[in-house]
Amino acid sequence: MSLAVAKSAIKSSEKLFQRVIGKFPDESYLNKEDIVIIGLFIGIIKRSQSLLVLCESKYYSGTDSILRSIFESKVYLDFILKKHTKDRAKAYEYSLRIQHYKRIEWLQKQDENVLLSKMNLKKESLESFKPGDHEEIKEEYFDLTKRYSKKEKADYGGSKWYKVGGNIDTFEGLCESLGQDCLMEYFIAFKTWSEEVHGRDAKRFFEHAEGSLVIGGADYNDESIFKWITKLSMDASELMARKYNIPYEKAVRDTVYLAAQQKNINN
């Protein structure tokens, strides 16, 4: 898979995004469900563009982290659009807000001088948030996840919003719920990308050369990165096209590849 193909895929996604936005007279017509869905799609496009910049500049460290993030967003988008879309989008939004509120509550309990010296954060900037302000959201979120989960305990922490899909407790379980292909991608690609995210890739920067241990650049595969950029952006585009009833022919993948091949020929 080439750089030209990846660029064509992203360009196709950008055009689709403009067509989706064109369905709304202005931002006021976007409901919370649309904001979550379109926001996930924008994130996939923007991070894919960042990956291309890094690859073209021959800076590969960090690309696994970005690919993992794109994959997560695509999986979330697929899960939300599969069914019960309104409730799943709401659970996603509430989970983000709950975790945000938890961080603020923790910061409010810290010494003001420490916040200022360590984070350049003034405590007065947190005063608009009052403890308990988010209790209503927490209750709605609890009821939402409890409604779909057969287990007695719902997700109090706000991190496992995908419980609205039933008894799904892990991201692996979420991928499994979306089918065998998604689960295969989880084990083949996601788990590998996670090594960089969690700082488990230390050995990647060392290699043996003529019996000696040498510090060198990690071995990254351009073609693999371009393949995943293309696949994930096209998968997300197809999901968006179905959601917003935009004609998106199955042949669009062939169109992307052919356009890229023609560009290579012309060059």
N, C-alpha and C positions, 0 to 999 in steps of 0.2 A: 504494500500500500504506500502511495507516494504523498509527498507534501502537497502536490497539486490537487490530489483527490480530497485530502483533508480540508484544504482551503475551499474547494467547491462545495463540500458538504456544509461547512459553516456558512458560506454565502447563501446556500439554499435555506438554511435555518433562519438566517437574518431576514430573508425575504418573507418567509412564512410568519415570522414574528410581526412584521409590518402589516401583513394581511390580517392577523388576529387583532392587533390594535385598531386597525381600520374598521373593525366591526363595532367599535364603541365611539359615539360622537365626541366624548371627552372622558377624562379620568373619573368624573363623578358617576359614570355609569358602571364602573367596575365594582362588583361586590366583593366581599371578603374571600369568597371561594375563588373568584377570578384572580385576585391579587396573589394568593398562594400559588395557584397553578402557573400563571404567567411569570411570577417571580422565580419559580424553580426553573422554568425554561430559559429566562434571561440569564440566570446564573450559569446554566450549562453552556450557553453561547459565549458569555464573557470569559469563563475559565478556559474554554477551548481556544479562544483567541490568545489568551495569555500563554497557553502551551505552545502555540505556533511561534510566538515571539521568542520564547526560551529556546525552542529547537532550532530556529533559524540563526540564533545567536550562539548556538553550540553550548548553551548552559542547561544541563540536564538535571542537576540536583534540584529536587523539589517537584519534578514532573510526576512522580508516583503519587505524591500527596494530592496534587491537583486532579489526577485521573481518578483517584479514589473518591474525591469530593464530587466529581461529575457523575460517577457511577451511582453514588448515594442519591443524588438529586434525581437522576433518571428513574431509579427504583421507587423513590417516593412519589414521583409524578405518575408512574405506572400504577402504583398501589392506590393512590387517591382517585384516579380516573377509572379504575376497574369497576367499582360499584360503591354505593353509599357515599358518593363524592362529596356532598355537602357536609356530612358529619366527619368524614376523614380530613377534609381541608380545615374544618373548624378545630379538630383535635390537634392537627399540626400547628396551627396558629396559637392555640391556647398553651401548648407545651412550651413553645418559645417564650411566651409571656410569663409563664409560671417560673421558668428557669431564670429569666431576667429579673423578676421580682425577688427571687431567692438570693441572687447575687447582691442586689441592692440592700436587702435586709441585713445580710452579713456585713457589708461595708458600713452600714449605719452604726454597727456595734463596735467598730474599730476606733482606735485613738486618732483624733483629727491630725495631730502632728505626723503620725506615721503615714496616713493617707497622703498628706501634702508632700512629705519628703520622698516617699517611695513611688507614688503614682501621680504626683502633681494634681491631686484631686481635693477640692474643697468640700467639706462636709455639707455646707449650705446648698451645694448643687444637688444633694440627695434629699433635701427637706420636703420637696413637693410630693414625695412618695411617703404615704402613711402606712404603718404596719396594719395589716388587715384589709387594705384596699383591694387586694386581689383575691379575697376569700370567695367572692361570688364566682369568679372565673374558675377557681380551684374546684368549687362544688359542681359547676357545670361540666368541667373536664372530668371529674370523678364519675359523675352520672353517665357521661358519654362513653367512657372506656368500660365502665361496669356493665352498661347495656349490652355490649357486644361480647364481653368476656364471660365465660362460664365459671371462671375461678372466683372465689370469694373476695380476694383482694384486687382492687384496681390499681392503677399506677398513680401513686400519690406524688412522686417526685417530678413528673412531667416529662421524663426522658423517653418513655416507651409509648408514645402516642399511637403507634400502630396496633395497640391492643384493640382498637376499633375494628380490626380485621379478625377478631376472635382470640383464641389463645396463643397469640404470637408474643413471645417474650424476648426474642433476639433478632438482630438484623439478618442472621442466617435463616431464621424461621420466616422472616418477611420475604426473603428471596425465594425460599422454598414455596411459599404460598403463591408466587407469581409464575411458577412452572420450572421444569427441569433445566431449560436453557439459562434462566436467571441464576439458578442454584449452581450450575456449572461455572458461570462467569464469576460468581462469588468465590468459589474455591480456586479457580485457575488464576484469576486476575486480582480480585479485591484483596484476598489474603496476602498476595505478594506485595501489592501497593501499601498495605498496612504496616509492613516492616519499616518503611521509611517514616510513616506517620508517627509510629510509636518508638522511634529511635532504636530499632533493632537491626539496623543495617550497617553497623560499624565495620564489619569485615569486608564490606563492599569496596572500601577505599584502599585495600591492600591486595597485592598480588605477588606470587612467587615468580622470580625471574633468575634463571641460572643459579638456582640453589639459594638465592637470597630473597628476603622479604622486602618488597618495594612498596613505598607509598605512591599511589597513582590515582588517576581519575577512575571513577566507577564506570563499569561497562553498561551503557544504555543502548537500546535498540530503537533507532529512529522509526523504522518501518512499523514496529509494534505500537509505538506511540501514535503514529498517524492512523494506523488501523483502528485503534480504540477511539480516537477523536471522531473519526468518520462514523463508526458504528453507533456510538452513543448519541451523537448529535442527530443522526438520521432516525434512530429509534425514538428519540424525544420528539422530533418533528412529526413523525407519523402519529404519535399519541395526541399531539396538539391539533393536528389536522382533523382527526376524528372528533375530538371534543368540540371544536368550533365549526364543524361542518364546512371545511375548506377542501375543495378538490385537491387531492394529493395522490397522483397516480402511483401504482405499485412500481411503475417503471422509473420512478424518480431516481432510484439508486443507480440504475443503468445510465440515466442521463448525466448524473454526477460523474460517474467513471468515464463515460465517453467524452465529456467536456474536458476532463483532465487529460485524457490521452491525446486529444486533439491539440491541447495547449503544448504538450510535450513534443508533438510532431512539428508544430509550428516553430518551436524554439530550437 
